[in-house]
Every structure is written in structure tokens, then in C-alpha cells.
Amino acid sequence: MSITARQLAELMPDATEVESDEPEMESSLHYIQLALLVSCLEWLWRDKNDFFIGANLTIYFNRQQLKNKDFRGPDFFLIKQTKKRPRKSWVTWEEEGKYPDLIIELLSESTADVDKNFKKELYQHRLRTPEYFWFSPDNLEFAGFRLNQGKYEEISPNELGWLWSESLGLYLGLYQQQLRYFTLEGQLVPTPEEEAQQQIRFAQEQQQRAEQQQQRAEQLAAQLRALGIEPEA
């Protein structure tokens, strides 16, 4: 029997202040990778206000979790068509029954087996998350799955080894041994710092071209004067 978000909310306790109960990440590689995934997407979608990115936050979806706190949430998850605001955790019955549209787990030696088996089954059957990816910052293992008729099917890579995400409207792929986003046209989605550097380089190139044009104009004027022709101002 299906249950509406309102009915679910009536069954559950008030959990607006429930905090996440997640362990520390495995290494600095994992921290850097998670920060990249968050910052690049936040920057790309900086004009949007209808999504939430969870980074190492617990997802609560039943009352038993509040008692036992026995479930570790995803390293990274995306929920669309929701209000963009800070949250201490994601509590489904306080969020109109919404579940993640996409989950990314960062594999480590201690979590890989759980991420590939238990969590994959949980995301497939209980959360029904449309897309699930995992990536290891240590050995660069990378895979993605899309829900099809209730079961995850592995996403086929393109010729560059990138995997298309329908939820993101972007590719996920490796760049300099890190998991990054790429546009449909194949452009790397930059961090704010990378975009600033690109703008600086562009301005420098524009200035250099202007200086070269000015130098050529001055050389041409000098040649005309040598022929007794005064160039027009």
C-alpha cells in the first residue's frame, strides 16, 4: 500500500533538528574529492535555488533510525526540486517524502564492500535512487548505475570513459586522478578558482593581442613615413 508524504509526516516524530551522525572521512584524498564534487556543482548551479547537496550527511527515512542511528548516509547526494537551504541532515518525512535523485559513494578499504553491496541494495530497493555512482580516490575505481524497472543497470561509458548522469545533465569522469563533471560538449566544469584563473588568462591574452595589434600599427605607420606618406590619425 502506498503512503503519501502527509501520511508519512503524521506517523513520524518532529525531526527538524535531527543532526547527522556520520563518521569522519577516510583520508585527505576523500575530503578533497568530496569538496570538489560539492563546490563545482554549487558554482555551476549558483543561480538555482531548487536543489540540495548533501555532503557526508545522514538520510533518515524511518523512526527506527532515530532510535538506533544505525545507518551511515551517502558521501554525496543530490535532491532536486527542493528548497536550497542549510540542513543538519536529510529527514524524508520533513521534506515531502523526497529521496535522493543521485548518490555518489567514495570507496575506501573499510567501506568498499558495504558500498558495493549493502548500500547498493538499499539505494535500489528502499530509497529507489535513480542513479548511483561510486569512486575510489585511492585506486580510481569508478562505476555508475541507473535504475531501470526497479533494478540498477550499469551505465556504459563513452569513448573517454565518462558516465552520463541524467539527474545532473552532465558527465562524470576522471581528470587528473579526480572525479569531475563535464558538460555534454566535453568541457570540464571548473571550480570557482579555476574559472577565475581562466578569466585572468583570457584577459591577459586579450591584452597581449591588443599590444601586438598596436605594435603592428606602429610598424606600418613607420614604414609609410619612410615612403613619405603621413598615415591618417
Buried (B, 14 or more C-beta within 10 A) or exposed (E): EEEEBEEBBEEBEEBEEBEBBBEEBBEEBBBEBBEBBBBBBBBBBEEEEEBBBBBBBBBBBBEEBEEEBEBBBBBBBBBBEBEEEEBEBBBBBBBEBBBBBBBBBBBBEEBBEBBBEEBBEBBBEEBEBBBBBBBBBBEEEBBBBBBEEEEBEEBEBEEEEBBBBEBBEBBBBBBEEBBBBBEEEEEBBBBEEEBEEEEEEEEEEEEEEEEEEEEEEEEEBEEEEEEEEEEEE
